[in-house]
Amino acid sequence: MFGRIVTGAWVPPSAVIGKNTTLGYGGSGVVIHHAAVIGDNCIICPGVLVGGRGSRTDQPSREVGLVAPVVGNNVNLWQGSKVLGGIRVGDGADIGVNAVVIHDVPAGRRVVAALGRHLD
């Protein structure tokens, strides 16, 4: 609770966060869903939201029961990005500033813009 008051971050203890993952600027404004899984060596910048999206039946993922994002290893979540719903973000992906991601992201892809356009 003290950390949430000081930094404004909400990272529940039930969220799985890998080793060497860093929250930029102490996690200022970061919100992570209680069921989210974040891999190793990720960078999470200020204002990032990793959260659910509606009920289980609304999820874009084909996996039944996946309600929060699963973020792979070596993923960069830049300032203000939103990763929503039961989706998977592949290893080495870059989620750009203020991007909104509601579909799976393949490994190594860069995603930008309001509804997450993939750049090759």
DSSP file (Angstrom, degrees, kcal/mol; ACC not computed):
  #  RESIDUE AA STRUCTURE BP1 BP2  ACC     N-H-->O    O-->H-N    N-H-->O    O-->H-N    TCO  KAPPA ALPHA  PHI   PSI    X-CA   Y-CA   Z-CA
    1    1 A M     >        0   0    0      0, 0.0     4,-2.0     0, 0.0     5,-0.2   0.000 360.0 360.0 360.0 -40.6    0.0    0.0    0.0
    2    2 A F  H  >  +     0   0    0      1,-0.2     4,-2.3     2,-0.2     5,-0.2   0.921 360.0  51.0 -60.0 -44.1    2.8    2.4    0.8
    3    3 A G  H  >>S+     0   0    0      1,-0.2     4,-2.8     2,-0.2     6,-0.5   0.868 108.0  52.8 -61.1 -37.4    4.4    1.9   -2.6
    4    4 A R  H  >5S+     0   0    0      1,-0.2     4,-1.6     2,-0.2    -1,-0.2   0.883 110.2  47.6 -66.2 -38.5    1.1    2.6   -4.3
    5    5 A I  H  <5S+     0   0    0     -4,-2.0    -2,-0.2     2,-0.2    -1,-0.2   0.916 117.5  41.5 -68.0 -42.7    0.7    5.9   -2.4
    6    6 A V  H  <5S+     0   0    0     -4,-2.3    -2,-0.2    -5,-0.2    -3,-0.2   0.921 131.8  20.1 -73.3 -45.2    4.3    7.0   -3.2
    7    7 A T  H  <5S-     0   0    0     -4,-2.8    22,-1.0    -5,-0.2    -3,-0.2   0.676  90.8-127.3-102.1 -20.0    4.5    6.0   -6.8
    8    8 A G     << +     0   0    0     -4,-1.6     2,-0.2    -5,-0.5    -4,-0.2   0.563  63.1 139.0  80.0   8.2    0.9    5.6   -8.0
    9    9 A A        -     0   0    0     -6,-0.5     2,-0.5    17,-0.2    -1,-0.3  -0.599  41.7-158.2 -86.6 146.7    1.7    2.1   -9.2
   10   10 A W  B     +a   31   0A   0     20,-3.2    22,-2.8    -2,-0.2    17,-0.0  -0.885  26.8 154.0-125.9 100.2   -0.7   -0.8   -8.7
   11   11 A V        -     0   0    0     -2,-0.5    22,-0.1    20,-0.2    -2,-0.1  -0.878  31.4-149.7-126.1  95.5    1.1   -4.1   -9.0
   12   12 A P    >   -     0   0    0      0, 0.0     3,-1.5     0, 0.0    -2,-0.0  -0.289  21.0-120.0 -67.8 151.5   -0.7   -6.8   -7.0
   13   13 A P  T 3  S+     0   0    0      0, 0.0    21,-0.0     0, 0.0    -2,-0.0   0.705 110.0  64.0 -65.3 -18.5    1.3   -9.6   -5.4
   14   14 A S  T 3  S+     0   0    0      2,-0.1     2,-0.2     0, 0.0    19,-0.1   0.661  79.4  99.5 -80.5 -14.9   -0.6  -12.2   -7.5
   15   15 A A  S <  S-     0   0    0     -3,-1.5     2,-0.7    17,-0.1    22,-0.2  -0.509  76.1-130.1 -69.7 139.5    0.7  -10.8  -10.8
   16   16 A V  E     +e   37   0B   0     20,-2.4    22,-3.3    -2,-0.2     2,-0.5  -0.836  30.4 178.4 -96.4 116.8    3.6  -12.9  -12.1
   17   17 A I  E     -e   38   0B   0     -2,-0.7    22,-0.2    20,-0.2    23,-0.1  -0.979  20.9-131.0-124.2 126.2    6.6  -10.7  -13.0
   18   18 A G    >   -     0   0    0     20,-2.2     3,-1.1    21,-0.7    24,-0.1  -0.055  35.1 -76.8 -72.4 171.9    9.8  -12.2  -14.3
   19   19 A K  T 3  S+     0   0    0      1,-0.2    22,-2.5    21,-0.1    23,-0.2  -0.335 110.6  16.1 -70.9 150.8   13.4  -11.5  -13.1
   20   20 A N  T 3  S+     0   0    0      1,-0.2     2,-0.4    20,-0.2    -1,-0.2   0.610  83.8 144.3  61.8  16.7   15.2   -8.3  -14.2
   21   21 A T    <   -     0   0    0     -3,-1.1     2,-0.4    20,-0.2    -1,-0.2  -0.724  35.1-155.6 -81.7 132.9   11.9   -6.6  -15.3
   22   22 A T  E     -i   43   0C   0     20,-2.5    22,-2.8    -2,-0.4     2,-0.6  -0.871  17.2-147.3-117.7 145.3   12.1   -2.9  -14.5
   23   23 A L  E >   -i   44   0C   0     -2,-0.4     3,-1.2    20,-0.2    22,-0.2  -0.941  31.4-127.2-105.7 111.8    9.5   -0.3  -13.8
   24   24 A G  G >> S+     0   0    0     20,-2.8     3,-1.7    -2,-0.6     4,-0.7  -0.287  87.1   5.8 -61.7 141.2   10.7    3.1  -15.1
   25   25 A Y  G >4 S-     0   0    0      1,-0.3     3,-0.7     2,-0.2    -1,-0.3   0.829 135.6 -58.0  53.9  37.0   10.6    6.0  -12.7
   26   26 A G  G <4 S-     0   0    0     -3,-1.2    -1,-0.3     1,-0.2    -2,-0.2   0.640  95.4 -64.9  73.2  14.2    9.6    3.7   -9.9
   27   27 A G  G X4  -     0   0    0     -3,-1.7     3,-2.5     1,-0.2    -1,-0.2   0.761  69.9-167.8  82.4  25.1    6.5    2.5  -11.8
   28   28 A S  T << S-     0   0    0     -3,-0.7    19,-1.9    -4,-0.7    20,-0.2  -0.273  73.0  -8.6 -53.7 114.8    4.8    5.9  -11.8
   29   29 A G  T 3  S+     0   0    0    -22,-1.0     2,-0.3     1,-0.2    -1,-0.3   0.557  94.1 148.8  75.7   9.6    1.2    5.3  -12.9
   30   30 A V    <   -     0   0    0     -3,-2.5   -20,-3.2    17,-0.1     2,-0.4  -0.596  25.1-170.9 -78.6 134.9    1.7    1.7  -13.8
   31   31 A V  E     -ab  10  49A   0     17,-2.5    19,-2.8    -2,-0.3     2,-0.4  -0.995   2.4-174.7-128.0 126.1   -1.4   -0.6  -13.4
   32   32 A I  E     - b   0  50A   0    -22,-2.8    19,-0.2    -2,-0.4   -17,-0.1  -0.981  27.3-116.8-125.1 130.9   -1.0   -4.4  -13.8
   33   33 A H    >   -     0   0    0     17,-3.3     3,-1.6    -2,-0.4    18,-0.1  -0.278  25.4-120.2 -61.6 146.4   -3.9   -6.9  -13.6
   34   34 A H  T 3  S+     0   0    0      1,-0.3    -1,-0.1   -19,-0.1    17,-0.1   0.720 113.2  44.1 -64.5 -21.3   -3.8   -9.4  -10.8
   35   35 A A  T 3  S+     0   0    0    -20,-0.1    -1,-0.3    32,-0.1    33,-0.3   0.315  87.4 122.6-105.4   7.8   -3.8  -12.3  -13.2
   36   36 A A    <   -     0   0    0     -3,-1.6   -20,-2.4    14,-0.2     2,-0.4  -0.328  48.1-151.9 -71.1 151.9   -1.2  -10.8  -15.7
   37   37 A V  E     -ef  16  70B   0     32,-2.0    34,-3.6   -22,-0.2     2,-0.4  -0.995  12.2-175.0-124.9 124.6    2.0  -12.7  -16.5
   38   38 A I  E     -ef  17  71B   0    -22,-3.3   -20,-2.2    -2,-0.4    34,-0.2  -0.982  17.5-135.8-123.3 130.1    5.1  -10.6  -17.5
   39   39 A G    >   -     0   0    0     32,-1.5   -21,-0.7    33,-0.8     3,-0.5   0.170  33.3 -66.6 -74.8-169.2    8.3  -12.3  -18.6
   40   40 A D  T 3  S+     0   0    0      1,-0.2    34,-2.8   -23,-0.1    35,-0.3  -0.432 107.1  14.4 -80.3 152.8   12.0  -11.7  -17.8
   41   41 A N  T 3  S+     0   0    0    -22,-2.5     2,-0.2    32,-0.2    -1,-0.2   0.772  84.6 151.7  58.6  34.4   14.0   -8.6  -18.8
   42   42 A C    <   -     0   0    0     -3,-0.5   -20,-2.5   -23,-0.2     2,-0.5  -0.602  39.1-140.6 -92.2 156.4   11.0   -6.4  -19.7
   43   43 A I  E     -ij  22  76C   0     32,-2.1    34,-3.2    -2,-0.2     2,-0.6  -0.983  15.2-172.1-116.8 123.8   10.9   -2.6  -19.5
   44   44 A I  E     -ij  23  77C   0    -22,-2.8   -20,-2.8    -2,-0.5   -17,-0.2  -0.956  11.4-159.2-119.0 112.3    7.7   -1.1  -18.2
   45   45 A C    >   -     0   0    0     32,-2.6     3,-1.1    -2,-0.6    35,-0.1  -0.311  35.1 -67.4 -87.1 170.4    7.6    2.7  -18.5
   46   46 A P  T 3  S+     0   0    0      0, 0.0    34,-1.8     0, 0.0   -17,-0.2  -0.203 115.2  21.6 -58.6 145.4    5.3    5.2  -16.6
   47   47 A G  T 3  S+     0   0    0    -19,-1.9     2,-0.2     1,-0.2   -17,-0.1   0.578  83.5 149.5  78.1  11.8    1.6    5.1  -17.3
   48   48 A V    <   -     0   0    0     -3,-1.1   -17,-2.5   -20,-0.2     2,-0.5  -0.566  30.6-158.8 -80.9 140.4    1.5    1.6  -18.7
   49   49 A L  E     +bc  31  82A   0     32,-2.3    34,-2.9    -2,-0.2     2,-0.6  -0.984  13.7 178.9-120.1 122.4   -1.7   -0.5  -18.2
   50   50 A V  E     +bc  32  83A   0    -19,-2.8   -17,-3.3    -2,-0.5     2,-0.3  -0.911  38.5 138.3-118.3  98.3   -1.6   -4.3  -18.5
   51   51 A G  E     - c   0  84A   0     32,-2.1    34,-2.4    -2,-0.6    -2,-0.1  -0.800  51.8 -89.0-143.0 175.3   -5.2   -5.2  -17.8
   52   52 A G        -     0   0    0     -2,-0.3     2,-0.2    32,-0.2    16,-0.1  -0.165  27.3-145.4 -77.8 175.8   -8.3   -7.2  -18.4
   53   53 A R        -     0   0    0     14,-0.5    33,-0.2     1,-0.4     5,-0.1  -0.667  50.8 -59.2-150.2  88.3  -11.0   -6.4  -20.9
   54   54 A G  S    S-     0   0    0     -2,-0.2    -1,-0.4    31,-0.1     2,-0.1  -0.299  92.3 -20.1  75.3-158.0  -14.6   -7.3  -20.0
   55   55 A S    >   -     0   0    0     -3,-0.1     3,-1.4     1,-0.1     4,-0.4  -0.280  70.0 -98.7 -83.1 171.0  -15.9  -10.8  -19.3
   56   56 A R  G >  S+     0   0    0      1,-0.3     3,-1.0     2,-0.2     9,-0.2   0.827 122.2  57.0 -59.3 -33.4  -14.2  -14.0  -20.3
   57   57 A T  G 3  S+     0   0    0      1,-0.2    -1,-0.3     7,-0.1    -3,-0.1   0.675 100.5  59.1 -75.3 -15.3  -16.5  -14.4  -23.3
   58   58 A D  G <  S+     0   0    0     -3,-1.4    -1,-0.2    -5,-0.1    -2,-0.2   0.527  79.3 116.3 -86.9  -6.2  -15.4  -11.0  -24.7
   59   59 A Q    <   -     0   0    0     -3,-1.0    26,-0.1    -4,-0.4     8,-0.0  -0.370  60.5-146.3 -71.8 138.9  -11.7  -11.9  -24.9
   60   60 A P  S    S+     0   0    0      0, 0.0    -1,-0.1     0, 0.0    44,-0.1   0.699  71.1 100.3 -74.2 -18.0  -10.1  -12.0  -28.3
   61   61 A S  S    S-     0   0    0      5,-0.2    26,-0.1    25,-0.2    25,-0.1  -0.343  70.8-141.0 -70.2 148.9   -7.9  -14.9  -27.4
   62   62 A R  S    S+     0   0    0      2,-0.1     2,-0.6    -2,-0.0    -1,-0.1   0.578  76.7  99.1 -82.6 -10.4   -8.8  -18.4  -28.4
   63   63 A E  S >  S-     0   0    0     23,-0.3     3,-1.3     3,-0.1     2,-0.2  -0.677  77.0-129.1 -83.1 122.6   -7.6  -19.7  -25.1
   64   64 A V  T 3  S+     0   0    0     -2,-0.6     3,-0.1     1,-0.2    -2,-0.1  -0.496  89.0  17.4 -70.2 133.3  -10.5  -20.3  -22.7
   65   65 A G  T 3  S+     0   0    0      1,-0.2     2,-0.9    -2,-0.2    -1,-0.2   0.331  82.1 130.7  91.3  -7.8  -10.0  -18.7  -19.3
   66   66 A L    <   +     0   0    0     -3,-1.3    20,-0.3     1,-0.2    -1,-0.2  -0.713  20.1 159.9 -81.2 109.7   -7.2  -16.3  -20.3
   67   67 A V        +     0   0    0     -2,-0.9   -14,-0.5    18,-0.1    18,-0.2   0.560  56.3  42.5-109.8 -11.8   -8.5  -13.0  -18.8
   68   68 A A  S    S-     0   0    0    -33,-0.3   -16,-0.1   -16,-0.1    16,-0.1  -0.928  93.1 -85.2-134.1 157.8   -5.3  -10.9  -18.6
   69   69 A P        -     0   0    0      0, 0.0   -32,-2.0     0, 0.0     2,-0.5  -0.213  25.6-148.5 -63.5 150.3   -2.3  -10.4  -20.9
   70   70 A V  E     -fg  37  88B   0     17,-2.5    19,-2.7   -34,-0.2     2,-0.5  -0.982  17.4-163.1-116.4 114.3    0.7  -12.7  -21.0
   71   71 A V  E     -fg  38  89B   0    -34,-3.6   -32,-1.5    -2,-0.5    19,-0.2  -0.863  10.3-138.9-104.0 128.5    3.8  -10.7  -21.9
   72   72 A G    >   -     0   0    0     17,-2.6   -33,-0.8    -2,-0.5     3,-0.5   0.149  34.8 -67.4 -72.5-168.4    6.8  -12.6  -23.1
   73   73 A N  T 3  S+     0   0    0      1,-0.2    19,-2.6   -34,-0.2    20,-0.3  -0.506 110.9  16.4 -82.8 151.6   10.5  -12.0  -22.3
   74   74 A N  T 3  S+     0   0    0    -34,-2.8     2,-0.4     1,-0.2    -1,-0.2   0.818  85.1 153.3  58.4  36.5   12.5   -8.9  -23.4
   75   75 A V    <   -     0   0    0     -3,-0.5   -32,-2.1   -35,-0.3     2,-0.5  -0.790  35.4-147.4 -97.4 138.7    9.4   -6.9  -24.2
   76   76 A N  E     -jk  43  94C   0     17,-2.1    19,-3.0    -2,-0.4     2,-0.7  -0.932   9.2-169.9-106.6 122.4    9.4   -3.1  -24.0
   77   77 A L  E     -jk  44  95C   0    -34,-3.2   -32,-2.6    -2,-0.5    19,-0.1  -0.906  20.9-155.2-109.7 100.9    6.2   -1.4  -22.9
   78   78 A W    >   -     0   0    0     17,-2.5     3,-2.0    -2,-0.7    20,-0.3  -0.180  37.7 -49.2 -79.5 171.2    6.8    2.3  -23.6
   79   79 A Q  T 3  S-     0   0    0      1,-0.3    19,-2.2    18,-0.1   -32,-0.2   0.012 120.1  -3.3 -46.8 129.2    5.1    5.3  -22.0
   80   80 A G  T 3  S+     0   0    0    -34,-1.8    -1,-0.3    17,-0.2   -33,-0.1   0.507  88.7 151.4  72.2   5.9    1.3    5.2  -21.7
   81   81 A S    <   -     0   0    0     -3,-2.0   -32,-2.3   -35,-0.2     2,-0.4  -0.370  32.1-150.2 -72.2 152.2    0.8    1.9  -23.7
   82   82 A K  E     -cd  49 100A   0     17,-3.1    19,-3.2   -34,-0.2     2,-0.5  -0.989  12.6-173.4-126.2 125.7   -2.2   -0.3  -22.9
   83   83 A V  E     -cd  50 101A   0    -34,-2.9   -32,-2.1    -2,-0.4     2,-0.4  -0.967  23.1-175.1-118.6 111.4   -2.2   -4.0  -23.3
   84   84 A L  E     +c   51   0A   0     17,-2.8   -32,-0.2    -2,-0.5   -31,-0.2  -0.893  29.1   1.5-123.6 136.8   -5.7   -5.2  -22.7
   85   85 A G  S    S-     0   0    0    -34,-2.4     2,-2.2    -2,-0.4   -18,-0.1  -0.223 101.0 -35.9  93.7-178.2   -7.5   -8.6  -22.5
   86   86 A G  S    S+     0   0    0    -20,-0.3   -23,-0.3   -33,-0.2     2,-0.2  -0.446  91.3 130.9 -80.3  67.4   -6.5  -12.2  -22.6
   87   87 A I        -     0   0    0     -2,-2.2   -17,-2.5    16,-0.1     2,-0.4  -0.677  51.9-126.8-117.4 169.9   -3.8  -11.8  -25.3
   88   88 A R  E     -g   70   0B   0     -2,-0.2    17,-2.8   -19,-0.2     2,-0.6  -0.969   9.2-159.4-120.2 135.0   -0.2  -12.8  -25.7
   89   89 A V  E     -gh  71 105B   0    -19,-2.7   -17,-2.6    -2,-0.4     3,-0.1  -0.968  27.5-130.4-111.3 118.4    2.7  -10.5  -26.5
   90   90 A G    >   -     0   0    0     15,-2.8     3,-1.4    -2,-0.6    18,-0.2  -0.123  33.6 -75.3 -70.0 163.3    5.6  -12.5  -28.0
   91   91 A D  T 3  S+     0   0    0      1,-0.2    17,-1.9    16,-0.1   -17,-0.2  -0.246 114.3  14.1 -56.9 139.0    9.2  -12.3  -26.9
   92   92 A G  T 3  S+     0   0    0    -19,-2.6    -1,-0.2     1,-0.2   -17,-0.2   0.580  88.0 149.4  74.6  11.2   11.1   -9.2  -28.0
   93   93 A A    <   -     0   0    0     -3,-1.4   -17,-2.1   -20,-0.3     2,-0.5  -0.407  37.8-144.5 -75.8 154.0    8.1   -7.2  -29.0
   94   94 A D  E     -kl  76 110C   0     15,-2.5    17,-2.9   -19,-0.2     2,-0.7  -0.989   6.4-162.1-118.4 122.8    8.0   -3.4  -28.7
   95   95 A I  E     -kl  77 111C   0    -19,-3.0   -17,-2.5    -2,-0.5    17,-0.2  -0.931  26.1-134.4-105.7 113.7    4.8   -1.7  -27.7
   96   96 A G    >   -     0   0    0     15,-3.6     3,-1.9    -2,-0.7     2,-0.1   0.023  33.7 -64.7 -70.0 170.8    5.0    1.9  -28.7
   97   97 A V  T 3  S-     0   0    0      1,-0.3    16,-0.4   -16,-0.1   -17,-0.2  -0.313 118.2  -6.3 -57.2 127.4    4.1    5.1  -26.8
   98   98 A N  T 3  S+     0   0    0    -19,-2.2    -1,-0.3   -20,-0.3   -17,-0.1   0.601  92.6 154.5  60.4  16.3    0.3    5.3  -26.2
   99   99 A A    <   -     0   0    0     -3,-1.9   -17,-3.1   -20,-0.2     2,-0.5  -0.468  36.1-146.2 -70.8 145.5   -0.4    2.2  -28.3
  100  100 A V  E     -d   82   0A   0     13,-1.4     2,-0.5   -19,-0.2   -17,-0.2  -0.969  15.7-167.6-115.2 116.4   -3.6    0.3  -27.4
  101  101 A V  E     +d   83   0A   0    -19,-3.2   -17,-2.8    -2,-0.5   -14,-0.1  -0.916  25.8 153.2-113.2 120.7   -3.1   -3.5  -28.0
  102  102 A I        +     0   0    0     -2,-0.5     2,-0.3   -19,-0.2    -1,-0.1   0.302  61.7  60.5-125.9   5.4   -6.2   -5.7  -28.0
  103  103 A H  S    S-     0   0    0     13,-0.1   -16,-0.1     1,-0.1   -19,-0.1  -0.902  96.5 -78.7-129.6 159.9   -4.9   -8.6  -30.2
  104  104 A D        -     0   0    0     -2,-0.3   -15,-0.2   -18,-0.1    -2,-0.1  -0.208  40.1-146.5 -56.2 146.2   -2.0  -11.0  -30.0
  105  105 A V  B     -h   89   0B   0    -17,-2.8   -15,-2.8    -4,-0.1   -12,-0.1  -0.978  14.1-130.5-118.6 121.1    1.4   -9.6  -30.9
  106  106 A P    >   -     0   0    0      0, 0.0     3,-1.5     0, 0.0   -16,-0.0  -0.246  41.1 -79.6 -66.0 159.1    3.9  -12.0  -32.6
  107  107 A A  T 3  S+     0   0    0      1,-0.2   -15,-0.2   -18,-0.1   -16,-0.1  -0.283 113.8  13.8 -58.6 139.8    7.4  -12.2  -31.3
  108  108 A G  T 3  S+     0   0    0    -17,-1.9    -1,-0.2     1,-0.2     2,-0.1   0.459  93.4 136.1  77.1   2.1    9.8   -9.5  -32.4
  109  109 A R    <   -     0   0    0     -3,-1.5   -15,-2.5   -18,-0.2     2,-0.5  -0.467  48.0-139.8 -84.1 154.2    7.0   -7.2  -33.7
  110  110 A R  E     -lM  94 119C   0      9,-1.2     9,-3.2   -17,-0.2     2,-0.4  -0.964  18.2-164.2-111.6 129.2    6.7   -3.4  -33.1
  111  111 A V  E     +lM  95 118C   0    -17,-2.9   -15,-3.6    -2,-0.5     2,-0.3  -0.957  14.3 166.2-119.9 131.1    3.2   -2.1  -32.4
  112  112 A V  E   > + M   0 117C   0      5,-2.5     5,-2.6    -2,-0.4     3,-0.1  -0.877  29.3  38.3-135.7 166.8    2.3    1.6  -32.6
  113  113 A A  T > 5S-     0   0    0    -16,-0.4     3,-1.7    -2,-0.3   -13,-1.4   0.118  92.5 -55.7  80.9 172.6   -0.8    3.8  -32.8
  114  114 A A  T 3 5S+     0   0    0      1,-0.3   -14,-0.2   -15,-0.2    -1,-0.2   0.842 133.5  29.4 -58.7 -43.1   -4.2    3.9  -31.1
  115  115 A L  T 3 5S-     0   0    0     -3,-0.1    -1,-0.3   -16,-0.1   -13,-0.1  -0.144 118.9 -97.8-114.4  41.3   -5.4    0.4  -32.2
  116  116 A G  T < 5 -     0   0    0     -3,-1.7     2,-0.3     1,-0.2    -3,-0.2   0.908  42.3-164.5  56.5  64.0   -2.0   -1.3  -32.3
  117  117 A R  E   < -M  112   0C   0     -5,-2.6    -5,-2.5     1,-0.0     2,-0.4  -0.622  20.6-126.1 -75.7 136.7   -0.8   -1.3  -36.0
  118  118 A H  E     -M  111   0C   0     -2,-0.3     2,-0.4    -7,-0.2    -7,-0.2  -0.676  19.0-156.2 -84.1 134.6    2.0   -3.8  -36.5
  119  119 A L  E      M  110   0C   0     -9,-3.2    -9,-1.2    -2,-0.4     0, 0.0  -0.926 360.0 360.0-107.3 137.3    5.2   -2.5  -38.1
  120  120 A D              0   0    0     -2,-0.4    -1,-0.1   -11,-0.1    -2,-0.0   0.438 360.0 360.0 -88.8 360.0    7.5   -4.9  -39.9
